[in-house]
Amino acid sequence: MAHRLTLALVDAANPFQQLLRADAEAAARREGLSLETTFTGESFTNHLAVLRKLIGHPSTRPDVLIVMAVRDQGIEKVVREAAAVGVHWLLLNAIEDDLDPVRREFPAITVSTVCPDELETGRIQGYQMLTFAGHGSRVLYLEGNPRSLTSRQRAAGMREATAGSGIEVAVAGHDWDPARAAQTVREWLRLSVAGRMPFELVTGQNDAIAEAARQVLAETGRQDLARIPVTGCDGAPDAGLKAVREGRLTATVVLPRCAGPAVEAAARLLLRGQRPSPVIALRPESFPTLEVLRPTA
């Protein structure tokens, strides 16, 4: 019987997730595996319902379920339900649920995470700050949702890299929404002291909020503000990478796309009996590389 994989992503309109789908499909073809892809939507209730439907009947039940979780918490129960019916589970993002009890209860079932090393992502953003903002500079750091494990890990890595540098990092935004990021930048500009730059660098935890910040600076009509470097994170070819190449963003962090490696891990498990480790952390990269970055001033 042919092995069966299912990839569960969130948003079919998201270009990065479509790249994940393409990577997974290409990896499945190379390995000779059957792969189906479904998009659950961003509602956590619907997300769980779709996952339960997939594992609930032999006609839809995959051998391996590869999942991008909508939330960082609350998925342990459905992982346990999958393990109970023999479905291996690979996550594409880190979660805060403790899955070790599931692994102990079902030792024959793989429950693993294939994800970017988000602490290293934050460190790279910090190293970029050290390039573009000197001692005594202020950086406006536009955070995603601080309830998100990804956001918190990126912030922790950034603080580690900039500790003792003399850079003042003002953490603001607290939302993945680009409109919220734009409003945050406008508020900082409105409250800034006359004659002093409000910040020397803007860093966004993803490229979308970084681009929103850059647009606000450009719309002021002030050349000194428009020249403030703005850096982001994600590095999708038609988004962040394109923005850097076209000069809208100064730098970004290219996140590894995890779906292809997850399919390869599933293939090693199903075809060769090689169990993946509980966490496979993939390394992000600076773009441009840290070795070629130069100060903008």
Phi and psi restraints in degrees (value plus and minus 20) as a CYANA .aco file:
   2 ALA   PHI     -88.7   -48.7
   2 ALA   PSI     120.6   160.6
   3 HIS   PHI     -93.4   -53.4
   3 HIS   PSI     130.5   170.5
   4 ARG   PHI    -150.1  -110.1
   4 ARG   PSI     111.0   151.0
   5 LEU   PHI    -139.7   -99.7
   5 LEU   PSI     125.9   165.9
   6 THR   PHI    -147.6  -107.6
   6 THR   PSI     112.3   152.3
   7 LEU   PHI    -125.8   -85.8
   7 LEU   PSI     100.4   140.4
   8 ALA   PHI    -130.0   -90.0
   8 ALA   PSI      86.5   126.5
   9 LEU   PHI    -124.5   -84.5
   9 LEU   PSI    -195.9  -155.9
  10 VAL   PHI    -127.2   -87.2
  10 VAL   PSI     -74.7   -34.7
  11 ASP   PHI    -145.1  -105.1
  11 ASP   PSI      91.0   131.0
  12 ALA   PHI     -88.1   -48.1
  12 ALA   PSI     -39.8     0.2
  13 ALA   PHI    -107.6   -67.6
  13 ALA   PSI     -25.4    14.6
  14 ASN   PHI    -103.5   -63.5
  14 ASN   PSI      99.5   139.5
  15 PRO   PHI     -80.0   -40.0
  15 PRO   PSI     -58.2   -18.2
  16 PHE   PHI     -84.5   -44.5
  16 PHE   PSI     -60.4   -20.4
  17 GLN   PHI     -90.0   -50.0
  17 GLN   PSI     -49.3    -9.3
  18 GLN   PHI     -87.8   -47.8
  18 GLN   PSI     -53.1   -13.1
  19 LEU   PHI     -84.8   -44.8
  19 LEU   PSI     -60.6   -20.6
  20 LEU   PHI     -79.3   -39.3
  20 LEU   PSI     -63.8   -23.8
  21 ARG   PHI     -80.7   -40.7
  21 ARG   PSI     -66.6   -26.6
  22 ALA   PHI     -82.4   -42.4
  22 ALA   PSI     -62.2   -22.2
  23 ASP   PHI     -80.8   -40.8
  23 ASP   PSI     -64.3   -24.3
  24 ALA   PHI     -85.0   -45.0
  24 ALA   PSI     -61.8   -21.8
  25 GLU   PHI     -85.0   -45.0
  25 GLU   PSI     -60.1   -20.1
  26 ALA   PHI     -84.6   -44.6
  26 ALA   PSI     -62.8   -22.8
  27 ALA   PHI     -84.9   -44.9
  27 ALA   PSI     -59.6   -19.6
  28 ALA   PHI     -84.2   -44.2
  28 ALA   PSI     -60.3   -20.3
  29 ARG   PHI     -83.0   -43.0
  29 ARG   PSI     -62.5   -22.5
  30 ARG   PHI     -81.3   -41.3
  30 ARG   PSI     -55.0   -15.0
  31 GLU   PHI    -110.5   -70.5
  31 GLU   PSI     -25.1    14.9
  32 GLY   PHI      51.7    91.7
  32 GLY   PSI      11.2    51.2
  33 LEU   PHI    -127.8   -87.8
  33 LEU   PSI     132.4   172.4
  34 SER   PHI    -108.1   -68.1
  34 SER   PSI     109.2   149.2
  35 LEU   PHI    -148.8  -108.8
  35 LEU   PSI     109.8   149.8
  36 GLU   PHI    -134.0   -94.0
  36 GLU   PSI     125.5   165.5
  37 THR   PHI    -141.0  -101.0
  37 THR   PSI     116.6   156.6
  38 THR   PHI    -152.3  -112.3
  38 THR   PSI     131.5   171.5
  39 PHE   PHI    -135.6   -95.6
  39 PHE   PSI     105.8   145.8
  40 THR   PHI    -108.8   -68.8
  40 THR   PSI     -39.4     0.6
  41 GLY   PHI      62.8   102.8
  41 GLY   PSI     147.9   187.9
  42 GLU   PHI    -107.2   -67.2
  42 GLU   PSI     -28.5    11.5
  43 SER   PHI     -89.9   -49.9
  43 SER   PSI     103.1   143.1
  44 PHE   PHI     -85.4   -45.4
  44 PHE   PSI     -56.5   -16.5
  45 THR   PHI     -81.0   -41.0
  45 THR   PSI     -66.1   -26.1
  46 ASN   PHI     -88.4   -48.4
  46 ASN   PSI     -56.6   -16.6
  47 HIS   PHI     -75.1   -35.1
  47 HIS   PSI     -71.1   -31.1
  48 LEU   PHI     -84.4   -44.4
  48 LEU   PSI     -58.3   -18.3
  49 ALA   PHI     -83.4   -43.4
  49 ALA   PSI     -62.3   -22.3
  50 VAL   PHI     -84.3   -44.3
  50 VAL   PSI     -63.2   -23.2
  51 LEU   PHI     -83.8   -43.8
  51 LEU   PSI     -61.8   -21.8
  52 ARG   PHI     -86.4   -46.4
  52 ARG   PSI     -55.8   -15.8
  53 LYS   PHI     -85.0   -45.0
  53 LYS   PSI     -59.1   -19.1
  54 LEU   PHI     -83.2   -43.2
  54 LEU   PSI     -60.4   -20.4
  55 ILE   PHI    -111.3   -71.3
  55 ILE   PSI     -26.5    13.5
  56 GLY   PHI    -101.6   -61.6
  56 GLY   PSI     -35.4     4.6
  57 HIS   PHI    -158.8  -118.8
  57 HIS   PSI     119.4   159.4
  58 PRO   PHI     -75.1   -35.1
  58 PRO   PSI     -49.0    -9.0
  59 SER   PHI     -91.0   -51.0
  59 SER   PSI     -42.9    -2.9
  60 THR   PHI    -134.0   -94.0
  60 THR   PSI     -24.7    15.3
  61 ARG   PHI     -97.5   -57.5
  61 ARG   PSI     100.0   140.0
  62 PRO   PHI    -103.7   -63.7
  62 PRO   PSI     146.1   186.1
  63 ASP   PHI     -94.4   -54.4
  63 ASP   PSI     -57.8   -17.8
  64 VAL   PHI    -153.0  -113.0
  64 VAL   PSI     111.8   151.8
  65 LEU   PHI    -130.3   -90.3
  65 LEU   PSI     100.9   140.9
  66 ILE   PHI    -127.2   -87.2
  66 ILE   PSI      99.1   139.1
  67 VAL   PHI    -148.1  -108.1
  67 VAL   PSI     110.8   150.8
  68 MET   PHI    -113.8   -73.8
  68 MET   PSI      90.8   130.8
  69 ALA   PHI     -94.9   -54.9
  69 ALA   PSI     119.3   159.3
  70 VAL   PHI     -89.4   -49.4
  70 VAL   PSI     -55.7   -15.7
  71 ARG   PHI    -147.8  -107.8
  71 ARG   PSI     141.0   181.0
  72 ASP   PHI    -100.3   -60.3
  72 ASP   PSI     -35.4     4.6
  73 GLN   PHI    -154.0  -114.0
  73 GLN   PSI     135.7   175.7
  74 GLY   PHI      75.7   115.7
  74 GLY   PSI      -8.7    31.3
  75 ILE   PHI    -125.2   -85.2
  75 ILE   PSI     -25.9    14.1
  76 GLU   PHI     -76.9   -36.9
  76 GLU   PSI     -59.4   -19.4
  77 LYS   PHI     -83.5   -43.5
  77 LYS   PSI     -63.0   -23.0
  78 VAL   PHI     -93.9   -53.9
  78 VAL   PSI     -48.6    -8.6
  79 VAL   PHI     -82.9   -42.9
  79 VAL   PSI     -63.0   -23.0
  80 ARG   PHI     -82.3   -42.3
  80 ARG   PSI     -61.8   -21.8
  81 GLU   PHI     -83.3   -43.3
  81 GLU   PSI     -58.5   -18.5
  82 ALA   PHI     -85.6   -45.6
  82 ALA   PSI     -65.9   -25.9
  83 ALA   PHI     -80.3   -40.3
  83 ALA   PSI     -57.1   -17.1
  84 ALA   PHI     -83.6   -43.6
  84 ALA   PSI     -45.7    -5.7
  85 VAL   PHI    -126.3   -86.3
  85 VAL   PSI      -4.8    35.2
  86 GLY   PHI      67.5   107.5
  86 GLY   PSI      -2.6    37.4
  87 VAL   PHI    -116.2   -76.2
  87 VAL   PSI     102.2   142.2
  88 HIS   PHI     -92.5   -52.5
  88 HIS   PSI     129.6   169.6
  89 TRP   PHI    -150.7  -110.7
  89 TRP   PSI     105.4   145.4
  90 LEU   PHI    -142.4  -102.4
  90 LEU   PSI     101.5   141.5
  91 LEU   PHI    -113.1   -73.1
  91 LEU   PSI     125.5   165.5
  92 LEU   PHI    -120.2   -80.2
  92 LEU   PSI     -18.3    21.7
  93 ASN   PHI    -168.2  -128.2
  93 ASN   PSI     129.2   169.2
  94 ALA   PHI     -90.0   -50.0
  94 ALA   PSI     123.2   163.2
  95 ILE   PHI    -146.9  -106.9
  95 ILE   PSI     146.6   186.6
  96 GLU   PHI    -115.6   -75.6
  96 GLU   PSI     -30.5     9.5
  97 ASP   PHI     -82.9   -42.9
  97 ASP   PSI     120.8   160.8
  98 ASP   PHI    -102.9   -62.9
  98 ASP   PSI      90.5   130.5
  99 LEU   PHI    -118.5   -78.5
  99 LEU   PSI     -20.3    19.7
 100 ASP   PHI     -80.3   -40.3
 100 ASP   PSI     -58.9   -18.9
 101 PRO   PHI     -79.4   -39.4
 101 PRO   PSI     -55.3   -15.3
 102 VAL   PHI     -86.0   -46.0
 102 VAL   PSI     -62.0   -22.0
 103 ARG   PHI     -82.5   -42.5
 103 ARG   PSI     -60.1   -20.1
 104 ARG   PHI     -89.6   -49.6
 104 ARG   PSI     -57.9   -17.9
 105 GLU   PHI     -91.6   -51.6
 105 GLU   PSI     -52.2   -12.2
 106 PHE   PHI    -146.9  -106.9
 106 PHE   PSI      53.0    93.0
 107 PRO   PHI     -84.3   -44.3
 107 PRO   PSI     -40.4    -0.4
 108 ALA   PHI    -103.0   -63.0
 108 ALA   PSI     -28.8    11.2
 109 ILE   PHI    -123.4   -83.4
 109 ILE   PSI     115.0   155.0
 110 THR   PHI    -105.3   -65.3
 110 THR   PSI     109.5   149.5
 111 VAL   PHI    -149.4  -109.4
 111 VAL   PSI      84.6   124.6
 112 SER   PHI    -154.0  -114.0
 112 SER   PSI     143.1   183.1
 113 THR   PHI    -142.1  -102.1
 113 THR   PSI     108.1   148.1
 114 VAL   PHI    -135.0   -95.0
 114 VAL   PSI      87.8   127.8
 115 CYS   PHI    -169.0  -129.0
 115 CYS   PSI     141.5   181.5
 116 PRO   PHI     -85.4   -45.4
 116 PRO   PSI     130.7   170.7
 117 ASP   PHI     -99.7   -59.7
 117 ASP   PSI      74.0   114.0
 118 GLU   PHI     -93.1   -53.1
 118 GLU   PSI     -46.1    -6.1
 119 LEU   PHI     -82.7   -42.7
 119 LEU   PSI     -61.7   -21.7
 120 GLU   PHI     -87.5   -47.5
 120 GLU   PSI     -55.2   -15.2
 121 THR   PHI     -75.4   -35.4
 121 THR   PSI     -68.3   -28.3
 122 GLY   PHI     -84.3   -44.3
 122 GLY   PSI     -59.0   -19.0
 123 ARG   PHI     -80.5   -40.5
 123 ARG   PSI     -63.5   -23.5
 124 ILE   PHI     -82.1   -42.1
 124 ILE   PSI     -61.9   -21.9
 125 GLN   PHI     -81.0   -41.0
 125 GLN   PSI     -57.9   -17.9
 126 GLY   PHI     -84.1   -44.1
 126 GLY   PSI     -63.0   -23.0
 127 TYR   PHI     -83.0   -43.0
 127 TYR   PSI     -57.3   -17.3
 128 GLN   PHI     -83.1   -43.1
 128 GLN   PSI     -60.7   -20.7
 129 MET   PHI     -77.7   -37.7
 129 MET   PSI     -62.2   -22.2
 130 LEU   PHI     -84.0   -44.0
 130 LEU   PSI     -46.3    -6.3
 131 THR   PHI     -97.3   -57.3
 131 THR   PSI     -63.2   -23.2
 132 PHE   PHI    -117.1   -77.1
 132 PHE   PSI     -31.3     8.7
 133 ALA   PHI    -152.1  -112.1
 133 ALA   PSI      98.8   138.8
 134 GLY   PHI    -104.6   -64.6
 134 GLY   PSI    -198.9  -158.9
 135 HIS   PHI     -74.8   -34.8
 135 HIS   PSI     111.6   151.6
 136 GLY   PHI      66.5   106.5
 136 GLY   PSI     -23.4    16.6
 137 SER   PHI     -98.0   -58.0
 137 SER   PSI     138.1   178.1
 138 ARG   PHI    -131.3   -91.3
 138 ARG   PSI     112.8   152.8
 139 VAL   PHI    -133.5   -93.5
 139 VAL   PSI     109.3   149.3
 140 LEU   PHI    -109.5   -69.5
 140 LEU   PSI      92.9   132.9
 141 TYR   PHI    -124.7   -84.7
 141 TYR   PSI      87.9   127.9
 142 LEU   PHI    -107.7   -67.7
 142 LEU   PSI      85.6   125.6
 143 GLU   PHI    -105.0   -65.0
 143 GLU   PSI     130.6   170.6
 144 GLY   PHI     -95.9   -55.9
 144 GLY   PSI    -178.8  -138.8
 145 ASN   PHI     -89.4   -49.4
 145 ASN   PSI      98.7   138.7
 146 PRO   PHI     -86.2   -46.2
 146 PRO   PSI     -30.9     9.1
 147 ARG   PHI     -97.9   -57.9
 147 ARG   PSI     -32.4     7.6
 148 SER   PHI    -102.1   -62.1
 148 SER   PSI     110.8   150.8
 149 LEU   PHI     -79.9   -39.9
 149 LEU   PSI     -60.7   -20.7
 150 THR   PHI     -77.1   -37.1
 150 THR   PSI     -68.2   -28.2
 151 SER   PHI     -81.9   -41.9
 151 SER   PSI     -64.1   -24.1
 152 ARG   PHI     -87.3   -47.3
 152 ARG   PSI     -58.8   -18.8
 153 GLN   PHI     -88.0   -48.0
 153 GLN   PSI     -60.2   -20.2
 154 ARG   PHI     -82.5   -42.5
 154 ARG   PSI     -61.9   -21.9
 155 ALA   PHI     -84.4   -44.4
 155 ALA   PSI     -60.4   -20.4
 156 ALA   PHI     -84.0   -44.0
 156 ALA   PSI     -62.4   -22.4
 157 GLY   PHI     -85.0   -45.0
 157 GLY   PSI     -59.2   -19.2
 158 MET   PHI     -82.1   -42.1
 158 MET   PSI     -64.9   -24.9
 159 ARG   PHI     -83.7   -43.7
 159 ARG   PSI     -58.1   -18.1
 160 GLU   PHI     -81.0   -41.0
 160 GLU   PSI     -64.3   -24.3
 161 ALA   PHI     -91.5   -51.5
 161 ALA   PSI     -49.4    -9.4
 162 THR   PHI    -120.7   -80.7
 162 THR   PSI     -19.7    20.3
 163 ALA   PHI     -78.2   -38.2
 163 ALA   PSI     111.0   151.0
 164 GLY   PHI      55.6    95.6
 164 GLY   PSI     -11.7    28.3
 165 SER   PHI    -104.4   -64.4
 165 SER   PSI     -35.1     4.9
 166 GLY   PHI      62.7   102.7
 166 GLY   PSI     -14.8    25.2
 167 ILE   PHI    -106.5   -66.5
 167 ILE   PSI     112.2   152.2
 168 GLU   PHI    -111.3   -71.3
 168 GLU   PSI      98.4   138.4
 169 VAL   PHI    -125.1   -85.1
 169 VAL   PSI      95.6   135.6
 170 ALA   PHI    -117.4   -77.4
 170 ALA   PSI      90.1   130.1
 171 VAL   PHI    -105.6   -65.6
 171 VAL   PSI     106.0   146.0
 172 ALA   PHI    -167.5  -127.5
 172 ALA   PSI     159.6   199.6
 173 GLY   PHI      67.8   107.8
 173 GLY   PSI     -90.4   -50.4
 174 HIS   PHI      37.8    77.8
 174 HIS   PSI      17.9    57.9
 175 ASP   PHI    -183.0  -143.0
 175 ASP   PSI     122.4   162.4
 176 TRP   PHI     -99.5   -59.5
 176 TRP   PSI     -26.1    13.9
 177 ASP   PHI     -95.9   -55.9
 177 ASP   PSI     101.9   141.9
 178 PRO   PHI     -78.6   -38.6
 178 PRO   PSI     -54.1   -14.1
 179 ALA   PHI     -83.2   -43.2
 179 ALA   PSI     -58.0   -18.0
 180 ARG   PHI     -87.0   -47.0
 180 ARG   PSI     -59.1   -19.1
 181 ALA   PHI     -82.7   -42.7
 181 ALA   PSI     -63.4   -23.4
 182 ALA   PHI     -80.7   -40.7
 182 ALA   PSI     -62.8   -22.8
 183 GLN   PHI     -84.6   -44.6
 183 GLN   PSI     -57.5   -17.5
 184 THR   PHI     -81.4   -41.4
 184 THR   PSI     -64.1   -24.1
 185 VAL   PHI     -84.4   -44.4
 185 VAL   PSI     -61.6   -21.6
 186 ARG   PHI     -80.2   -40.2
 186 ARG   PSI     -61.1   -21.1
 187 GLU   PHI     -84.4   -44.4
 187 GLU   PSI     -60.7   -20.7
 188 TRP   PHI     -84.3   -44.3
 188 TRP   PSI     -59.9   -19.9
 189 LEU   PHI     -85.8   -45.8
 189 LEU   PSI     -59.6   -19.6
 190 ARG   PHI     -85.9   -45.9
 190 ARG   PSI     -55.3   -15.3
 191 LEU   PHI    -112.0   -72.0
 191 LEU   PSI     -20.1    19.9
 192 SER   PHI     -89.3   -49.3
 192 SER   PSI     131.6   171.6
 193 VAL   PHI     -99.9   -59.9
 193 VAL   PSI     113.4   153.4
 194 ALA   PHI     -77.8   -37.8
 194 ALA   PSI     114.8   154.8
 195 GLY   PHI      67.4   107.4
 195 GLY   PSI     -25.0    15.0
 196 ARG   PHI    -144.6  -104.6
 196 ARG   PSI     115.0   155.0
 197 MET   PHI     -84.2   -44.2
 197 MET   PSI     114.1   154.1
 198 PRO   PHI     -88.1   -48.1
 198 PRO   PSI     -47.9    -7.9
 199 PHE   PHI    -186.1  -146.1
 199 PHE   PSI     137.4   177.4
 200 GLU   PHI    -122.5   -82.5
 200 GLU   PSI     -27.8    12.2
 201 LEU   PHI    -178.7  -138.7
 201 LEU   PSI     124.4   164.4
 202 VAL   PHI    -139.1   -99.1
 202 VAL   PSI     109.6   149.6
 203 THR   PHI    -143.7  -103.7
 203 THR   PSI     105.5   145.5
 204 GLY   PHI    -125.8   -85.8
 204 GLY   PSI     124.8   164.8
 205 GLN   PHI     -93.7   -53.7
 205 GLN   PSI     -28.4    11.6
 206 ASN   PHI    -166.9  -126.9
 206 ASN   PSI     148.6   188.6
 207 ASP   PHI     -89.3   -49.3
 207 ASP   PSI     -51.5   -11.5
 208 ALA   PHI     -84.8   -44.8
 208 ALA   PSI     -64.5   -24.5
 209 ILE   PHI     -94.4   -54.4
 209 ILE   PSI     -48.7    -8.7
 210 ALA   PHI     -85.4   -45.4
 210 ALA   PSI     -63.7   -23.7
 211 GLU   PHI     -83.3   -43.3
 211 GLU   PSI     -57.6   -17.6
 212 ALA   PHI     -82.6   -42.6
 212 ALA   PSI     -60.6   -20.6
 213 ALA   PHI     -84.8   -44.8
 213 ALA   PSI     -64.8   -24.8
 214 ARG   PHI     -80.3   -40.3
 214 ARG   PSI     -58.8   -18.8
 215 GLN   PHI     -84.2   -44.2
 215 GLN   PSI     -60.7   -20.7
 216 VAL   PHI     -82.4   -42.4
 216 VAL   PSI     -64.7   -24.7
 217 LEU   PHI     -82.2   -42.2
 217 LEU   PSI     -60.0   -20.0
 218 ALA   PHI     -86.6   -46.6
 218 ALA   PSI     -54.5   -14.5
 219 GLU   PHI     -94.0   -54.0
 219 GLU   PSI     -32.7     7.3
 220 THR   PHI     -88.3   -48.3
 220 THR   PSI     -43.6    -3.6
 221 GLY   PHI      59.7    99.7
 221 GLY   PSI     -19.8    20.2
 222 ARG   PHI    -116.5   -76.5
 222 ARG   PSI     103.5   143.5
 223 GLN   PHI     -84.7   -44.7
 223 GLN   PSI     -55.1   -15.1
 224 ASP   PHI     -85.6   -45.6
 224 ASP   PSI     -55.9   -15.9
 225 LEU   PHI     -95.9   -55.9
 225 LEU   PSI     -59.1   -19.1
 226 ALA   PHI     -84.5   -44.5
 226 ALA   PSI     -43.7    -3.7
 227 ARG   PHI    -107.0   -67.0
 227 ARG   PSI     -24.6    15.4
 228 ILE   PHI     -82.0   -42.0
 228 ILE   PSI     106.7   146.7
 229 PRO   PHI     -87.6   -47.6
 229 PRO   PSI     123.9   163.9
 230 VAL   PHI    -149.4  -109.4
 230 VAL   PSI     108.8   148.8
 231 THR   PHI    -140.5  -100.5
 231 THR   PSI     134.8   174.8
 232 GLY   PHI    -154.1  -114.1
 232 GLY   PSI    -174.7  -134.7
 233 CYS   PHI    -184.1  -144.1
 233 CYS   PSI     122.0   162.0
 234 ASP   PHI     111.2   151.2
 234 ASP   PSI     -78.0   -38.0
 235 GLY   PHI      50.5    90.5
 235 GLY   PSI      13.0    53.0
 236 ALA   PHI     -85.9   -45.9
 236 ALA   PSI     123.9   163.9
 237 PRO   PHI     -74.8   -34.8
 237 PRO   PSI     -61.9   -21.9
 238 ASP   PHI    -115.2   -75.2
 238 ASP   PSI      -9.8    30.2
 239 ALA   PHI    -147.0  -107.0
 239 ALA   PSI    -113.3   -73.3
 240 GLY   PHI     -82.2   -42.2
 240 GLY   PSI     -65.6   -25.6
 241 LEU   PHI     -82.1   -42.1
 241 LEU   PSI     -62.0   -22.0
 242 LYS   PHI     -83.5   -43.5
 242 LYS   PSI     -60.4   -20.4
 243 ALA   PHI     -83.8   -43.8
 243 ALA   PSI     -57.7   -17.7
 244 VAL   PHI     -89.0   -49.0
 244 VAL   PSI     -65.6   -25.6
 245 ARG   PHI     -82.3   -42.3
 245 ARG   PSI     -52.1   -12.1
 246 GLU   PHI    -109.7   -69.7
 246 GLU   PSI     -19.8    20.2
 247 GLY   PHI      65.6   105.6
 247 GLY   PSI     -14.1    25.9
 248 ARG   PHI     -96.8   -56.8
 248 ARG   PSI     -59.9   -19.9
 249 LEU   PHI    -130.1   -90.1
 249 LEU   PSI     129.7   169.7
 250 THR   PHI    -102.8   -62.8
 250 THR   PSI     -54.7   -14.7
 251 ALA   PHI    -182.2  -142.2
 251 ALA   PSI     144.7   184.7
 252 THR   PHI    -166.2  -126.2
 252 THR   PSI     154.8   194.8
 253 VAL   PHI    -134.4   -94.4
 253 VAL   PSI     103.4   143.4
 254 VAL   PHI    -107.1   -67.1
 254 VAL   PSI      93.5   133.5
 255 LEU   PHI     -99.8   -59.8
 255 LEU   PSI     120.5   160.5
 256 PRO   PHI     -87.2   -47.2
 256 PRO   PSI     120.5   160.5
 257 ARG   PHI    -108.1   -68.1
 257 ARG   PSI     101.1   141.1
 258 CYS   PHI    -112.0   -72.0
 258 CYS   PSI     -35.0     5.0
 259 ALA   PHI     -87.6   -47.6
 259 ALA   PSI     -61.2   -21.2
 260 GLY   PHI     -81.8   -41.8
 260 GLY   PSI     -70.9   -30.9
 261 PRO   PHI     -78.6   -38.6
 261 PRO   PSI     -53.5   -13.5
 262 ALA   PHI     -86.1   -46.1
 262 ALA   PSI     -61.6   -21.6
 263 VAL   PHI     -83.6   -43.6
 263 VAL   PSI     -60.0   -20.0
 264 GLU   PHI     -83.5   -43.5
 264 GLU   PSI     -58.9   -18.9
 265 ALA   PHI     -84.7   -44.7
 265 ALA   PSI     -59.4   -19.4
 266 ALA   PHI     -84.1   -44.1
 266 ALA   PSI     -59.1   -19.1
 267 ALA   PHI     -84.9   -44.9
 267 ALA   PSI     -62.5   -22.5
 268 ARG   PHI     -82.3   -42.3
 268 ARG   PSI     -55.6   -15.6
 269 LEU   PHI     -88.9   -48.9
 269 LEU   PSI     -71.2   -31.2
 270 LEU   PHI     -96.2   -56.2
 270 LEU   PSI     -57.4   -17.4
 271 LEU   PHI    -115.4   -75.4
 271 LEU   PSI     -45.9    -5.9
 272 ARG   PHI    -147.2  -107.2
 272 ARG   PSI     -18.3    21.7
 273 GLY   PHI      48.4    88.4
 273 GLY   PSI       2.1    42.1
 274 GLN   PHI    -114.2   -74.2
 274 GLN   PSI      93.1   133.1
 275 ARG   PHI     -98.2   -58.2
 275 ARG   PSI     109.7   149.7
 276 PRO   PHI     -93.5   -53.5
 276 PRO   PSI     138.2   178.2
 277 SER   PHI     -91.0   -51.0
 277 SER   PSI     141.5   181.5
 278 PRO   PHI     -77.8   -37.8
 278 PRO   PSI     -52.1   -12.1
 279 VAL   PHI    -153.7  -113.7
 279 VAL   PSI     106.6   146.6
 280 ILE   PHI    -134.7   -94.7
 280 ILE   PSI      83.5   123.5
 281 ALA   PHI    -116.0   -76.0
 281 ALA   PSI     103.6   143.6
 282 LEU   PHI    -120.8   -80.8
 282 LEU   PSI     121.5   161.5
 283 ARG   PHI    -105.1   -65.1
 283 ARG   PSI     109.3   149.3
 284 PRO   PHI     -99.7   -59.7
 284 PRO   PSI     150.5   190.5
 285 GLU   PHI    -157.8  -117.8
 285 GLU   PSI     124.9   164.9
 286 SER   PHI     -95.2   -55.2
 286 SER   PSI     123.1   163.1
 287 PHE   PHI    -153.2  -113.2
 287 PHE   PSI      99.5   139.5
 288 PRO   PHI     -79.8   -39.8
 288 PRO   PSI     146.7   186.7
 289 THR   PHI     -83.3   -43.3
 289 THR   PSI     133.7   173.7
 290 LEU   PHI     -80.1   -40.1
 290 LEU   PSI     -49.7    -9.7
 291 GLU   PHI     -87.7   -47.7
 291 GLU   PSI     -46.9    -6.9
 292 VAL   PHI    -126.5   -86.5
 292 VAL   PSI     -24.4    15.6
 293 LEU   PHI     -84.0   -44.0
 293 LEU   PSI     122.3   162.3
 294 ARG   PHI    -151.4  -111.4
 294 ARG   PSI     127.4   167.4
 295 PRO   PHI     -75.9   -35.9
 295 PRO   PSI     126.4   166.4
 296 THR   PHI    -105.3   -65.3
 296 THR   PSI     -39.2     0.8
